[in-house]
Amino acid sequence: KALAREGAGFDIVSGGELRKAKLAGADPKKIAFASVGKTDEEIVDAIRTGILLFNVESVPELENIDRIARRLKKTVQVALRINPDIEAPTQDKISTGSLKNKFGIDLKTARDIFLGRARYRALRINGVHIHIGSQITSAEPFVLAIEKALAFIDELESDGLSIEYFDIGGGLGIVYKDEVPQTAREYAQKVLP
């Protein structure tokens, strides 16, 4: 509630988190719905709530959101979660930014989606999202992923496409035992440039 009161946005990964965000007074236009495996019911609820956008993980998910949005006669904003193929020094089970992982859309497929986005009649595909993993304790993998994503965005814009949103994801490491993660300030100093 304190964050909502101060105007913060929310990144959600489930229908339960959407309900909690609404109960906390979150502005729906500041909610991004990420995650794999969104159910039809969750997608319908998020569209009816009027969230800002969906971060989409795959072509089948993109097609499903388009189908549901057309049925509801709504236009929905979408960011594609691209896989920048970056190795992050973290546990294998929570590393999600390299092509050996199942998460995100490879750059060639993402480019094809952007170039053919007119076929998704109920979607405004106008964002790029990255999330390279969790419990990452240094800024360098984030910087590499952001640089790669920005080069991809520049390529799309040189083709005349407009990208309105760039979500740099999360995954900052914390202390569980003896980790020495970067501070938020150190992270910001590296990624802001």
Backbone as CSV, one residue per row, in Angstrom:
resi,resn,N_x,N_y,N_z,CA_x,CA_y,CA_z,C_x,C_y,C_z
1,LYS,0.830,-1.199,0.000,0.000,0.000,0.000,0.867,1.252,0.000
2,ALA,1.972,1.191,0.756,2.869,2.344,0.805,3.459,2.625,-0.577
3,LEU,3.869,1.567,-1.280,4.424,1.746,-2.623,3.374,2.285,-3.590
4,ALA,2.167,1.736,-3.539,1.090,2.210,-4.413,0.782,3.679,-4.122
5,ARG,0.743,4.023,-2.845,0.458,5.408,-2.453,1.510,6.377,-2.999
6,GLU,2.749,5.915,-3.093,3.839,6.751,-3.598,3.943,6.733,-5.121
7,GLY,3.041,5.987,-5.789,3.003,5.990,-7.254,3.829,4.907,-7.923
8,ALA,4.288,3.922,-7.165,5.111,2.850,-7.747,4.284,1.971,-8.679
9,GLY,4.970,1.379,-9.633,4.356,0.384,-10.490,4.628,-0.999,-9.929
10,PHE,3.993,-2.011,-10.511,4.125,-3.372,-10.014,4.361,-4.342,-11.163
11,ASP,5.289,-5.267,-10.944,5.543,-6.359,-11.862,4.910,-7.578,-11.216
12,ILE,3.938,-8.167,-11.883,3.224,-9.305,-11.306,3.490,-10.565,-12.126
13,VAL,3.297,-11.727,-11.486,3.511,-12.988,-12.190,2.357,-13.973,-12.008
14,SER,1.221,-13.485,-11.466,0.086,-14.395,-11.281,-1.187,-13.591,-11.062
15,GLY,-2.316,-14.291,-11.187,-3.596,-13.675,-10.886,-3.693,-13.266,-9.422
16,GLY,-3.098,-14.058,-8.543,-3.086,-13.716,-7.120,-2.348,-12.410,-6.868
17,GLU,-1.222,-12.224,-7.552,-0.485,-10.973,-7.390,-1.261,-9.799,-7.980
18,LEU,-2.020,-10.025,-9.055,-2.867,-8.961,-9.596,-3.910,-8.554,-8.561
19,ARG,-4.549,-9.543,-7.927,-5.540,-9.230,-6.888,-4.908,-8.450,-5.741
20,LYS,-3.727,-8.859,-5.314,-3.047,-8.150,-4.222,-2.686,-6.721,-4.631
21,ALA,-2.222,-6.542,-5.850,-1.881,-5.197,-6.328,-3.127,-4.306,-6.350
22,LYS,-4.245,-4.869,-6.808,-5.493,-4.091,-6.825,-5.929,-3.743,-5.407
23,LEU,-5.842,-4.707,-4.489,-6.206,-4.445,-3.088,-5.320,-3.376,-2.466
24,ALA,-4.065,-3.310,-2.893,-3.130,-2.313,-2.367,-3.356,-0.931,-2.982
25,GLY,-4.237,-0.855,-3.978,-4.523,0.431,-4.608,-3.612,0.770,-5.772
26,ALA,-2.978,-0.231,-6.366,-2.085,0.013,-7.501,-2.851,0.575,-8.688
27,ASP,-2.207,1.479,-9.409,-2.751,1.998,-10.655,-2.601,0.902,-11.709
28,PRO,-3.692,0.386,-12.285,-3.574,-0.683,-13.280,-2.654,-0.317,-14.440
29,LYS,-2.582,0.973,-14.782,-1.741,1.408,-15.893,-0.258,1.400,-15.534
30,LYS,0.050,0.929,-14.320,1.443,0.782,-13.903,1.743,-0.678,-13.538
31,ILE,0.957,-1.606,-14.111,1.159,-3.029,-13.827,1.603,-3.739,-15.106
32,ALA,2.738,-4.437,-15.003,3.218,-5.298,-16.081,3.063,-6.746,-15.615
33,PHE,2.502,-7.578,-16.475,2.259,-8.981,-16.146,3.308,-9.828,-16.865
34,ALA,4.280,-10.319,-16.118,5.315,-11.203,-16.656,4.943,-12.639,-16.291
35,SER,5.804,-13.562,-16.514,5.730,-14.965,-16.108,5.405,-15.892,-17.259
36,VAL,5.821,-17.109,-17.076,5.459,-18.172,-18.023,4.171,-18.814,-17.509
37,GLY,3.401,-19.356,-18.398,2.232,-20.131,-17.985,1.050,-19.323,-17.505
38,LYS,0.834,-18.137,-18.046,-0.355,-17.363,-17.683,-1.592,-18.142,-18.141
39,THR,-2.567,-18.297,-17.263,-3.785,-19.005,-17.646,-4.714,-18.070,-18.406
40,ASP,-5.664,-18.640,-19.135,-6.654,-17.820,-19.836,-7.404,-16.939,-18.847
41,GLU,-7.765,-17.498,-17.705,-8.494,-16.726,-16.687,-7.669,-15.533,-16.200
42,GLU,-6.373,-15.733,-15.986,-5.501,-14.638,-15.550,-5.394,-13.564,-16.636
43,ILE,-5.285,-13.986,-17.880,-5.183,-13.043,-18.994,-6.465,-12.220,-19.096
44,VAL,-7.614,-12.881,-19.016,-8.902,-12.176,-19.074,-8.998,-11.151,-17.947
45,ASP,-8.675,-11.554,-16.733,-8.761,-10.655,-15.578,-7.828,-9.460,-15.752
46,ALA,-6.611,-9.713,-16.228,-5.649,-8.621,-16.429,-6.127,-7.652,-17.508
47,ILE,-6.697,-8.172,-18.595,-7.219,-7.299,-19.655,-8.379,-6.471,-19.124
48,ARG,-9.299,-7.114,-18.422,-10.448,-6.376,-17.872,-10.017,-5.345,-16.837
49,THR,-8.934,-5.620,-16.102,-8.415,-4.674,-15.118,-7.793,-3.468,-15.808
50,GLY,-7.309,-3.655,-17.042,-6.700,-2.555,-17.783,-5.232,-2.345,-17.464
51,ILE,-4.487,-3.462,-17.292,-3.067,-3.337,-16.982,-2.318,-2.646,-18.123
52,LEU,-1.100,-2.183,-17.818,-0.270,-1.510,-18.821,0.089,-2.449,-19.959
53,LEU,0.672,-3.606,-19.612,1.100,-4.517,-20.668,1.416,-5.902,-20.125
54,PHE,1.502,-6.833,-21.060,1.960,-8.188,-20.789,3.391,-8.313,-21.297
55,ASN,4.270,-8.937,-20.520,5.575,-9.372,-21.011,5.375,-10.795,-21.497
56,VAL,5.595,-10.997,-22.799,5.259,-12.265,-23.449,6.508,-13.091,-23.692
57,GLU,6.396,-14.384,-23.407,7.523,-15.321,-23.417,7.686,-16.123,-24.704
58,SER,6.609,-16.253,-25.500,6.667,-17.167,-26.644,5.614,-16.792,-27.672
59,VAL,5.770,-17.353,-28.870,4.782,-17.136,-29.935,3.419,-17.713,-29.536
60,PRO,3.332,-18.947,-28.991,2.014,-19.447,-28.584,1.328,-18.544,-27.545
61,GLU,2.102,-17.998,-26.607,1.499,-17.085,-25.629,1.006,-15.819,-26.312
62,LEU,1.774,-15.292,-27.239,1.383,-14.098,-27.988,0.074,-14.349,-28.735
63,GLU,-0.017,-15.488,-29.401,-1.231,-15.852,-30.139,-2.420,-16.001,-29.193
64,ASN,-2.196,-16.558,-28.011,-3.275,-16.752,-27.052,-3.797,-15.416,-26.522
65,ILE,-2.898,-14.515,-26.175,-3.328,-13.203,-25.683,-4.079,-12.457,-26.784
66,ASP,-3.604,-12.559,-28.018,-4.298,-11.919,-29.148,-5.705,-12.489,-29.295
67,ARG,-5.833,-13.813,-29.217,-7.146,-14.465,-29.340,-8.099,-13.987,-28.250
68,ILE,-7.611,-13.955,-27.011,-8.462,-13.542,-25.886,-8.823,-12.068,-26.001
69,ALA,-7.873,-11.226,-26.354,-8.146,-9.786,-26.494,-9.162,-9.529,-27.603
70,ARG,-9.059,-10.259,-28.726,-10.044,-10.101,-29.806,-11.436,-10.501,-29.331
71,ARG,-11.507,-11.606,-28.587,-12.800,-12.055,-28.055,-13.414,-10.987,-27.132
72,LEU,-12.549,-10.306,-26.347,-13.026,-9.263,-25.427,-13.168,-7.904,-26.110
73,LYS,-12.797,-7.841,-27.400,-12.857,-6.601,-28.172,-12.011,-5.499,-27.527
74,LYS,-10.796,-5.885,-27.137,-9.846,-4.970,-26.500,-8.540,-4.969,-27.284
75,THR,-7.805,-3.875,-27.166,-6.438,-3.806,-27.685,-5.502,-3.823,-26.495
76,VAL,-4.500,-4.679,-26.546,-3.619,-4.921,-25.416,-2.176,-4.615,-25.814
77,GLN,-1.448,-3.949,-24.920,-0.026,-3.689,-25.156,0.806,-4.889,-24.716
78,VAL,1.864,-5.148,-25.501,2.717,-6.302,-25.259,4.182,-5.913,-25.426
79,ALA,5.007,-6.421,-24.514,6.462,-6.375,-24.679,6.932,-7.806,-24.881
80,LEU,7.860,-8.017,-25.789,8.419,-9.345,-25.998,9.602,-9.543,-25.065
81,ARG,9.580,-10.654,-24.325,10.738,-10.997,-23.509,11.757,-11.664,-24.416
82,ILE,12.790,-10.909,-24.740,13.823,-11.466,-25.591,14.861,-12.176,-24.732
83,ASN,15.496,-13.145,-25.326,16.592,-13.862,-24.671,17.883,-13.318,-25.279
84,PRO,18.637,-12.512,-24.502,19.833,-11.880,-25.065,21.053,-12.796,-25.168
85,ASP,20.905,-14.055,-24.753,21.990,-15.037,-24.787,23.198,-14.545,-23.998
86,ILE,22.941,-14.243,-22.735,23.968,-13.773,-21.800,24.074,-14.775,-20.658
87,GLU,25.282,-15.208,-20.366,25.508,-16.078,-19.212,25.599,-15.213,-17.960
88,ALA,24.820,-15.538,-16.952,24.881,-14.821,-15.680,25.444,-15.741,-14.617
89,PRO,26.386,-15.247,-13.810,26.966,-16.100,-12.774,25.999,-16.303,-11.608
90,THR,25.179,-17.315,-11.732,24.215,-17.657,-10.693,23.957,-19.153,-10.789
91,GLN,23.113,-19.683,-9.948,22.791,-21.110,-9.997,22.080,-21.440,-11.309
92,ASP,22.395,-22.570,-11.899,21.810,-22.959,-13.194,20.292,-22.915,-13.196
93,LYS,19.658,-23.300,-12.109,18.191,-23.376,-12.065,17.517,-22.007,-12.105
94,ILE,18.280,-20.925,-11.834,17.677,-19.579,-11.847,18.365,-18.662,-12.847
95,SER,19.103,-19.245,-13.774,19.708,-18.502,-14.871,18.769,-18.608,-16.068
96,THR,18.353,-17.476,-16.627,17.323,-17.522,-17.677,17.677,-16.731,-18.926
97,GLY,18.913,-16.205,-19.029,19.226,-15.304,-20.126,20.069,-15.864,-21.247
98,SER,20.347,-17.155,-21.248,21.123,-17.701,-22.354,20.232,-18.618,-23.195
99,LEU,20.652,-18.855,-24.416,19.828,-19.653,-25.332,19.732,-21.123,-24.925
100,LYS,20.583,-21.574,-24.007,20.438,-22.954,-23.543,19.280,-23.074,-22.552
101,ASN,18.724,-21.950,-22.129,17.551,-21.941,-21.257,16.298,-21.772,-22.096
102,LYS,15.173,-22.183,-21.538,13.908,-22.170,-22.283,13.192,-20.827,-22.233
103,PHE,13.744,-19.846,-21.541,13.005,-18.608,-21.294,13.265,-17.557,-22.358
104,GLY,12.220,-16.833,-22.712,12.357,-15.738,-23.655,12.375,-16.188,-25.100
105,ILE,12.389,-15.187,-25.973,12.316,-15.393,-27.416,13.663,-15.019,-28.021
106,ASP,14.216,-15.887,-28.863,15.497,-15.577,-29.494,15.337,-14.338,-30.383
107,LEU,16.437,-13.650,-30.645,16.385,-12.357,-31.338,15.830,-12.464,-32.759
108,LYS,16.155,-13.528,-33.481,15.630,-13.667,-34.850,14.111,-13.812,-34.831
109,THR,13.599,-14.674,-33.961,12.143,-14.855,-33.866,11.477,-13.560,-33.410
110,ALA,12.077,-12.885,-32.433,11.511,-11.623,-31.948,11.452,-10.591,-33.069
111,ARG,12.513,-10.517,-33.855,12.530,-9.566,-34.978,11.415,-9.903,-35.975
112,ASP,11.244,-11.176,-36.271,10.172,-11.598,-37.183,8.801,-11.210,-36.624
113,ILE,8.617,-11.358,-35.312,7.341,-10.986,-34.689,7.106,-9.491,-34.847
114,PHE,8.119,-8.690,-34.541,7.972,-7.238,-34.668,7.657,-6.842,-36.106
115,LEU,8.359,-7.425,-37.066,8.136,-7.070,-38.464,6.764,-7.531,-38.957
116,GLY,6.231,-8.613,-38.372,4.923,-9.126,-38.780,3.829,-8.839,-37.768
117,ARG,4.020,-7.829,-36.940,3.096,-7.599,-35.827,1.683,-7.227,-36.263
118,ALA,1.487,-6.823,-37.496,0.142,-6.467,-37.966,-0.805,-7.664,-37.933
119,ARG,-0.257,-8.866,-37.977,-1.132,-10.051,-37.966,-1.785,-10.278,-36.610
120,TYR,-1.243,-9.651,-35.554,-1.834,-9.755,-34.216,-2.737,-8.535,-34.025
121,ARG,-3.955,-8.656,-34.512,-4.849,-7.496,-34.646,-5.220,-6.831,-33.329
122,ALA,-5.231,-7.569,-32.233,-5.647,-6.993,-30.952,-4.460,-6.598,-30.070
123,LEU,-3.245,-6.667,-30.629,-2.073,-6.383,-29.823,-1.302,-5.179,-30.353
124,ARG,-0.786,-4.391,-29.436,0.205,-3.356,-29.758,1.528,-3.882,-29.227
125,ILE,2.323,-4.444,-30.115,3.612,-5.009,-29.714,4.609,-3.858,-29.765
126,ASN,4.845,-3.243,-28.613,5.613,-2.003,-28.577,6.644,-1.953,-27.451
127,GLY,7.048,-3.129,-26.958,8.027,-3.142,-25.883,8.979,-4.316,-25.979
128,VAL,10.111,-4.151,-25.295,11.117,-5.207,-25.185,11.388,-5.417,-23.700
129,HIS,11.432,-6.670,-23.292,11.659,-7.039,-21.900,12.804,-8.042,-21.845
130,ILE,13.646,-7.912,-20.823,14.668,-8.921,-20.571,14.631,-9.300,-19.097
131,HIS,14.974,-10.529,-18.827,15.157,-10.986,-17.441,16.132,-12.147,-17.532
132,ILE,17.358,-11.928,-17.048,18.423,-12.908,-17.290,18.632,-13.882,-16.143
133,GLY,17.867,-13.744,-15.071,17.985,-14.688,-13.975,17.801,-14.024,-12.636
134,SER,18.007,-14.801,-11.596,17.840,-14.330,-10.229,19.131,-14.534,-9.447
135,GLN,19.229,-13.826,-8.346,20.356,-13.933,-7.420,21.680,-13.629,-8.125
136,ILE,21.650,-12.574,-8.964,22.857,-12.123,-9.668,23.493,-11.021,-8.819
137,THR,24.751,-11.215,-8.442,25.369,-10.336,-7.449,26.245,-9.230,-8.028
138,SER,26.437,-9.204,-9.344,27.236,-8.130,-9.955,26.475,-7.528,-11.127
139,ALA,26.856,-6.321,-11.497,26.131,-5.589,-12.546,26.527,-5.999,-13.957
140,GLU,27.702,-6.581,-14.135,28.222,-6.823,-15.480,27.278,-7.627,-16.383
141,PRO,26.671,-8.733,-15.908,25.752,-9.452,-16.799,24.543,-8.608,-17.204
142,PHE,24.050,-7.782,-16.282,22.932,-6.889,-16.608,23.340,-5.895,-17.692
143,VAL,24.522,-5.312,-17.539,25.003,-4.328,-18.508,25.125,-4.974,-19.890
144,LEU,25.707,-6.176,-19.962,25.832,-6.870,-21.246,24.465,-7.132,-21.873
145,ALA,23.507,-7.592,-21.068,22.167,-7.886,-21.582,21.477,-6.607,-22.056
146,ILE,21.597,-5.536,-21.285,20.983,-4.260,-21.665,21.591,-3.735,-22.958
147,GLU,22.918,-3.803,-23.077,23.570,-3.342,-24.305,23.090,-4.140,-25.518
148,LYS,22.964,-5.448,-25.348,22.505,-6.296,-26.454,21.054,-5.963,-26.814
149,ALA,20.214,-5.753,-25.796,18.815,-5.406,-26.046,18.701,-4.039,-26.705
150,LEU,19.518,-3.081,-26.274,19.472,-1.747,-26.884,19.897,-1.791,-28.351
151,ALA,20.887,-2.616,-28.678,21.290,-2.776,-30.073,20.140,-3.379,-30.885
152,PHE,19.425,-4.321,-30.287,18.257,-4.919,-30.945,17.173,-3.865,-31.174
153,ILE,16.925,-3.039,-30.156,15.924,-1.970,-30.286,16.344,-0.980,-31.370
154,ASP,17.628,-0.613,-31.407,18.122,0.298,-32.458,17.868,-0.284,-33.843
155,GLU,18.087,-1.582,-33.979,17.846,-2.260,-35.259,16.370,-2.178,-35.647
156,LEU,15.479,-2.416,-34.681,14.045,-2.326,-34.952,13.655,-0.906,-35.343
157,GLU,14.192,0.071,-34.620,13.854,1.464,-34.918,14.406,1.905,-36.265
158,SER,15.534,1.347,-36.688,16.066,1.675,-38.017,15.164,1.101,-39.111
159,ASP,14.356,0.099,-38.746,13.360,-0.457,-39.677,12.046,0.317,-39.616
160,GLY,12.009,1.394,-38.815,10.809,2.213,-38.718,9.823,1.782,-37.654
161,LEU,10.214,0.827,-36.803,9.319,0.371,-35.744,9.537,1.225,-34.498
162,SER,8.464,1.479,-33.772,8.543,2.295,-32.571,8.472,1.410,-31.332
163,ILE,9.486,1.527,-30.484,9.512,0.793,-29.221,9.261,1.803,-28.110
164,GLU,8.164,1.617,-27.382,7.793,2.562,-26.327,8.274,2.149,-24.952
165,TYR,8.453,0.835,-24.730,8.814,0.331,-23.407,10.039,-0.562,-23.483
166,PHE,10.944,-0.363,-22.519,12.094,-1.244,-22.365,12.183,-1.598,-20.891
167,ASP,11.897,-2.858,-20.580,11.893,-3.363,-19.214,13.177,-4.166,-19.026
168,ILE,14.068,-3.673,-18.139,15.374,-4.315,-17.974,15.350,-5.470,-16.988
169,GLY,14.165,-5.843,-16.525,14.043,-7.014,-15.669,14.573,-6.778,-14.274
170,GLY,14.837,-7.851,-13.597,15.319,-7.799,-12.224,16.263,-8.943,-11.983
171,GLY,16.306,-9.422,-10.766,17.145,-10.547,-10.425,18.340,-10.186,-9.573
172,LEU,18.291,-9.007,-8.948,19.401,-8.577,-8.094,19.588,-9.550,-6.939
173,GLY,20.851,-9.886,-6.689,21.170,-10.819,-5.618,21.001,-10.188,-4.239
174,ILE,20.719,-11.041,-3.280,20.605,-10.621,-1.881,21.448,-11.563,-1.022
175,VAL,21.571,-11.244,0.248,22.343,-12.093,1.153,21.440,-13.179,1.733
176,TYR,21.763,-14.429,1.408,21.103,-15.575,2.026,22.011,-16.171,3.088
177,LYS,23.299,-16.197,2.771,24.264,-16.841,3.662,25.521,-15.991,3.731
178,ASP,26.397,-16.142,2.726,27.647,-15.385,2.743,27.881,-14.626,1.437
179,GLU,26.816,-14.415,0.637,26.937,-13.670,-0.612,27.312,-12.209,-0.327
180,VAL,27.978,-11.606,-1.300,28.325,-10.185,-1.202,27.759,-9.497,-2.445
181,PRO,26.446,-9.228,-2.442,25.835,-8.636,-3.626,26.142,-7.146,-3.734
182,GLN,25.963,-6.635,-4.937,26.067,-5.192,-5.157,24.925,-4.486,-4.442
183,THR,25.128,-3.232,-4.149,24.031,-2.441,-3.589,23.173,-1.918,-4.726
184,ALA,21.989,-1.454,-4.414,21.113,-0.858,-5.428,21.799,0.350,-6.064
185,ARG,22.515,1.135,-5.258,23.220,2.316,-5.781,24.312,1.896,-6.769
186,GLU,25.093,0.861,-6.431,26.149,0.386,-7.324,25.550,-0.126,-8.630
187,TYR,24.452,-0.849,-8.510,23.748,-1.362,-9.703,23.293,-0.209,-10.589
188,ALA,22.662,0.789,-9.972,22.155,1.945,-10.729,23.291,2.679,-11.440
189,GLN,24.416,2.846,-10.781,25.543,3.549,-11.389,26.064,2.819,-12.627
190,LYS,25.935,1.510,-12.637,26.399,0.721,-13.798,25.385,0.713,-14.943
191,VAL,24.086,0.580,-14.607,23.107,0.399,-15.685,22.540,1.711,-16.231
192,LEU,22.529,2.764,-15.447,21.951,4.024,-15.950,22.640,4.565,-17.190
193,PRO,23.984,4.512,-17.271,24.607,5.019,-18.517,24.160,4.262,-19.749
